[in-house]
Amino acid sequence: MNKNRIVVLTGNNNFFGQTRKPWVSMNFKKIHNILCENGFTVEKYTFNEIAGLDDRINNSLIFYTFSQKLNRRIYINDIIRYIDNGSNFLIPSYDLLKCHENKGYQELYKKKIGLNTISAHYFSSIDELRHHDIKFPIVLKTIDGSNGKGVFLAKNKNELIEIVNNLEKQNTFTLLDLFRRKYFRRKKSYKEYSDYSNKKDYEQYKDYILKEKNFILQEFIPDLKFDYRVLVLYDKYYVTKRHIKKNDFRASGAKRFDFNFKADTDLLNYARDIYNKFDTPFLSMDICIHQDNFYLFEFQALHFGINVFVKSNGYYILDNDNWQFIEKSLNLETEIANGLIKYIKAF
């Protein structure tokens, strides 16, 4: 593999998310130019162009963008899986792509890399709750969503069931169809299927047709007043404190950011320990502290919110085992390109 050659995959029209909003691209030309200035040969394709190639790309470093638009997320996932053939080195890895906007797989990935953090379980149906001893209160999160959307606190079993039922609200046509099948279907039989019965078929069909919602149940951390958003761009650590609104439990979506504080050394060390468990040049983390212990809530490896970058007065860097704060404003595209270069040169 030639480490001086990088294959970059963008969305249509050179989209490489994100900056101000998920639909606003970074300046890919600037990233491209910095890579070239540092001796890299850059080959750029759109995901659609990769799908149209007669031969798969092999033995290459591949750096690619994400998208928060559902159909494009699925498309990108398919293309990246297609070229994840064992010879290419994906930046980020396919596992981290699976984690993007997928809190369920994030919890599985934490277990996969041996990351001990707050307890959480991944579900695809309310029926699966019967097999778990749930301690209340509990936080329910849909697997996608941001800014506090899809996050609920259930204080008891009845509240949890109500939350899930609201998420899985059925349309009128489905309910009428089930009613008809249960009460107005003529009795049927099939010689090929001797165990068939209308009642059994109805129960199986009901399980198949009812809308369900994937979600996680996460241990509730009481009395939180804030959490931290830490963005790592290879060796630079950007930190903001996110305050929680009164009578709420969610820091995400509150938009109460605090940049005027000195990050605790223990927080920075914890963030660095977490980052080192991930093989990626960039990582955005939501971290809380409870009873003198730090816990990782969620993370993203690319296509993350950048408020912590653009609004911070500077960043932290580890220098001879000491954390130093560098008061400096930098350009996002420059830092993405430079972080990628440092990451590649380090392996």
N, C-alpha and C positions, 0 to 999 in steps of 0.2 A: 504493500500500500504506500502510495506517494503522499507523505504528510504535507507536502507543499501544494497539493491540488485539492481544492474544495468544490464539491458539487452543492449548490444552493438551490433549494426548491421554494418557490414563491407561489402565492395565489395569482389569480388573473391580474393583469395590469401592474405587475411588480408589487403586489400587496405583501407586506411583511409586518404583521401586527405585533404590538400595537403602540399607540401613543396616547393622545388625549382621551379617545374612546375606542371601544373594540373595533369599530368600523374605520378607524383612521390609521393609515399605514405609517410606518417609519420611512425615512428616506433611504430606500435600499441602495440607490446609487452611491450614497456616501459610504455605506458599509462596504460595498463592492470596491470602491476606490481605496479605502484604508487597507483592505485585505491585499489588494494588488501592490500597494506601496510597500507592504511588508514582505514581499517576495512570494505571495501565493498566486497560483493560477486558479481563477474562478470560472466554473462552468455553471450557468444559470438555466434552470428549466422551470416551467410551471408544472403543477401536478398533472394537469391534463396532457402536457407534452410527454411526461414520463409514462402515462397510461398508453400513449400512442406509439412508443418506441418498440421496434421489433425485438430488441435484445434488452434484457435488464442491465442496469448499471451494476458493476462489480468492483470490488477492491477499492472502494472510495470512502472518503470522509464526506458525510452528507449532513448539511445543516439546513433546517427547514422551519417554516413558519407554521403556526396553528391558526385556527379560526374559531370564533364562538357562534358562528352561524351553523345551525344543526346539520343541514345537508352537506355543507362543506367539511364539517368535522368528520362526518362519516366517510366522505370521499377521501380526505387526507389520511384517515385511519387505514382505509383500504390500500391506498398507494404506498404508504410507509410499510405496512405489513408485507406488501408485494416485494419491496426491495430489501426487506430485512432477511437476507438470504444467508447470513453467516459470514459473508466476505466483506460487507460494508460496515462502517462504523457510524451509527446514527447519533446525531447531536440535536436534541436530546434522544435518549433511548426510546424504544417502542413502549416500554413499561411507563415511562413518564408521559408519553403521548396518551396512553390509556388513562392516566391520572387526570388529564386536563378536563376540567368541568365534569369530573366524575368522582364525587366524594366517596362513593362505594368502593371503587378500585383503589383510591388512595388508602383506605383502611386496610385492604388486602396487601397493598404494596408495603405499608409500614410493617406488617407482619413478615413479609417476604424478606426484608432487609434487617429484621431483628430490632426494630425500633420500638422501644417501650414508651408508651405515652398513655393518655387517658383512654379508658376502655370504650370501645365502640363495636357495634355489630351491623352487618349489612343484610338487608331484607328485600325480598321482591313481592311480598304479600303479607297482609295482616294475619293470614292464617298461620304463618310461620312463627308468630309471636308465642304461640302455644307451647313451643319447645324451649322457651327461654324464661329464666327467672329474672324478671325486670325489677330493678330497684328505682323507685320514684323519689323525687322528680327526675325526669329524663328529657334530654334534648332530642327532638326529631329533626333531621335535615333531609330534604330531597337531595338527590345526588348531583343535580345541577343547580344553577342559580347563584347569584352574587348579591352583594350589598344588603345582606340580611334577608333576602327573599327566600322563601322555602325553609325557614328556620322557626321551630315552634318549641315551646316548653309544655310538657305534659306533667301535671302534678299527680295524676293517678291513672288507673287503667281505663276508666271511662273517658277521660279527656284524651288519652292516646287514641282510643278507638274512634272518637269523634273527629280528631285531626285527620287520621288516615281516611275515614269515610268521606270527609270533605275533599281531600285530595283525589279520591277515587270516585267522585260523584258521577253517576251514570246518566247517560242521556235518556230521554223519554222513549225513544224508539227501542232501545235495548230492553228497557223494563217491560214495555208492552210485548215485545217478542218473547221474553221469558214467561210472562203471564200466559200468553197463548200456548206456548209449548207445554206448560205445566198442566193447564186445565182443558185445553180444547184440541189436543192432538188425538187423532184416532189411533187405536192400538195397532202397533206394527210388529212384524217379526221378519227375520231374515234367515233363510236356511243355511247361509254361509256363516252366520254368527249366532250360534245357539244360545249364547248367554245374554243376548240383547233384551233390554226392556225399556219401555218409555221412561220410567222413573230413573233408571240408571243413566240413560242417554241424556235426560234433562240435567241431572246433577253434573255430568261431565261437560256438557255444553255450557252450563252456567259458569263453571270454573274457567272454561276456555274464553268465553265471550266478554266477561266482566272486565272493565278497565281496571288496571292496577298501577301502582306507582312505586318505583324503587325508592328506598330510603335507608338512612342509617339512624340508629339510636346511639347517642353519644352520652357518656357520663356527664352529669350536670356539675359544674364547678360553682358553688354558691358564693355570693358576696363579692363577685368581681366588679371592680370599678373601672377597669381598663384592660386592654391587652396590647400586644406589640405587633406591628408589621415590620418585618425585617426583610429587606431585599439585598441579596448577595449578587454582585456582578464580579464574579471570580474572586478577587481579593478585597473588594470594596464593600463595606457593609453600611447600608442606609437604614435608619431606624426612625419610626414614628410611634407615638403612643396614641391608641385609639380609645377615647373615653366612652363609657356607656351612659346612655340617657337614664334619667331617673325613672324608676318603675319598669325598666327593661332589663334584659340580660344579654343583649346582642351589641357587640362593639361594631361589627360589620354593618354598614348601612347607616350608622349614626352620624357619620361625617363630622365627628368631633376630634379632629387630629391635633396633636401636640408635637411640635418639633423643637420646642425650646426647653430641652432637658438634656442632662448628661446620661447616656446609656450606661447601665450598670455593667461592670466587667463580667459578672456571672451570666448575665443575659447574652453578652457577646460571645462568651465561651460556649454557652449552650447552643447558640445559633451556629457557631463554627463546627461544633461536634455534629450537629444535625446535617449541616451542609456536606461535611466530609463523608457522610454515609450515602450521599447521592452522587452519582457519577455524572455531573452536569456543570457547565460553566456558570449557569444562572439559576437562582432559586429564590422564590418569594415565599415567606413563611408567616403564618399567624401563630403567635406564641403567647401563652398566658403564664402567670405565676400564681401558685396557690400553696399556702403553707410552706413557703420557702423552696418549693420545687417548680421547675419550669416544665411546661407541656406544649407539645405541638398540636394545634388544631388542624390546620389545612396548609396546603402548599401548592405552588404551580412552578413549572420549570421554564415556561416561556409564555408570552401573551398574557402577562399579568398587569394589574393596575400599577401605574407609575407615579401616583401622587407622592409617594415616599421619596422618589428620585427628584422630581422637578421642584418640590417644595422644601426639601431639606437644605440646610445651610452648608452641608458638607457630608462627609462619610468617615467611617472608622476603618482603620487598617491595622493589622497586627505587625508590629515592628520589634524584632528581637524579644518576643514573648510579652510585649507591652502594647496595649491598645492605644492608638493615637487618633485623635480627631483632626481631620484635615478640612479646614473651612474653605470650600471651593465649589463653584458651580460648574458642572460639566455637561457635555452634549450626549444625549442618549445613544444615538447611532455610533458615535465614537467609542463610547464605553462598551457597547455590545460587541463591536468589532474587536476592540482591544482585549476584552475578556475572552472572546473566542480564540484569539491568537495565543494568549497566555495558556489557555486550557490545552490547546493542541500541542504547543511546545513542551508542556509538562509531562506528556506521556510518550 
